[in-house]
């Protein structure tokens, strides 16, 4: 049984940082591309960042230079370091693996709220 569990969300002020973590069981992150998505109220879910099985990281333009995705294969986790947070980063953040193909597995999400 595959399970993804996100953690690390919270309420911060603009300019501050948060570190999200996605821990997996039943699936090996090391051989899969893993993505972080977010969904703000009234908006579609969007891909924020992903890391490929070879370790290549890619980012949405809106977070480039502020967010960093990384993987810890030993712990089977994928992390998202978010710096210089803005109010528009407020959303529920989800991890997904694998990034493409089926079946795709999602976590339950973690709320990030950035106040101005």
C-alpha positions in Angstrom: 0.0 0.0 0.0 1.4 3.4 -1.1 1.2 6.3 1.3 2.5 9.8 0.9 2.5 12.1 4.0 3.2 15.8 3.8 4.3 17.9 6.8 5.8 21.3 7.6 3.1 23.7 6.6 2.0 26.6 8.8 1.3 30.2 9.1 4.2 32.6 8.4 4.7 36.3 7.5 5.7 37.4 4.1 9.5 37.1 3.7 9.8 34.1 6.0 10.6 30.5 5.2 9.1 27.1 5.5 10.3 23.6 4.8 7.9 21.0 3.6 8.6 17.3 3.6 6.9 14.4 1.8 7.5 11.0 3.3 6.6 7.9 1.4 6.0 4.3 2.1 5.3 1.6 -0.5 7.0 3.5 -3.3 10.6 4.4 -3.8 11.2 8.0 -4.5 14.7 7.3 -5.8 13.4 5.7 -9.0 10.5 8.1 -9.6 10.0 11.7 -10.5 8.3 13.4 -7.6 6.4 16.7 -7.7 5.1 19.3 -5.3 1.8 20.9 -6.3 -0.3 23.5 -4.7 -3.9 24.6 -4.8 -5.2 27.9 -3.7 -8.9 28.6 -2.9 -10.8 28.9 -6.2 -7.9 28.0 -8.3 -6.7 24.9 -10.1 -4.0 22.7 -8.7 -0.6 23.7 -10.2 2.8 22.1 -10.4 5.3 24.1 -8.3 8.4 22.0 -8.5 9.6 18.5 -9.4 12.7 16.4 -9.1 13.4 13.6 -11.6 14.8 10.2 -10.8 18.2 11.4 -11.9 18.0 14.4 -9.5 17.3 17.2 -11.9 15.1 19.9 -10.4 12.6 22.0 -12.2 10.4 24.9 -11.0 7.5 27.0 -11.9 8.5 30.5 -12.9 6.5 31.9 -9.9 8.8 30.2 -7.4 12.1 30.0 -9.3 14.9 31.4 -7.1 12.9 31.1 -3.9 12.0 27.4 -3.7 14.3 24.5 -3.7 13.3 20.8 -4.1 15.5 18.1 -2.8 15.3 14.4 -2.2 16.7 12.2 0.6 16.8 8.7 -0.8 17.9 7.2 2.5 14.8 8.5 4.2 12.6 8.2 1.1 11.5 11.8 1.4 11.3 14.8 -0.9 11.6 18.2 0.6 10.6 21.7 -0.5 12.5 24.6 1.0 10.4 27.7 0.5 12.2 31.1 1.1 11.0 34.7 0.7 7.4 33.5 0.9 4.7 35.8 -0.5 1.0 36.0 0.3 0.3 34.5 -3.2 2.1 31.3 -2.1 -0.8 30.6 0.3 -2.3 27.3 -0.7 -2.6 23.6 0.2 0.6 21.9 -0.9 0.6 18.3 -2.1 3.2 15.9 -3.2 2.7 13.4 -6.0 4.5 10.3 -7.2 5.2 9.3 -9.8 5.0 12.6 -11.6 3.6 11.0 -14.8 1.8 7.8 -15.6 -0.7 5.8 -13.6 -1.4 5.1 -10.9 -0.4 8.4 -9.4 -0.3 8.8 -5.6 -1.0 12.0 -3.7 -0.6 13.0 -0.1 -3.3 14.6 2.0 -1.8 18.0 1.7 -0.4 20.6 4.1 -1.7 24.1 4.5 0.7 27.0 3.9 -0.6 30.5 4.8 1.5 33.6 4.3 0.3 36.8 5.8 1.2 40.2 4.5 
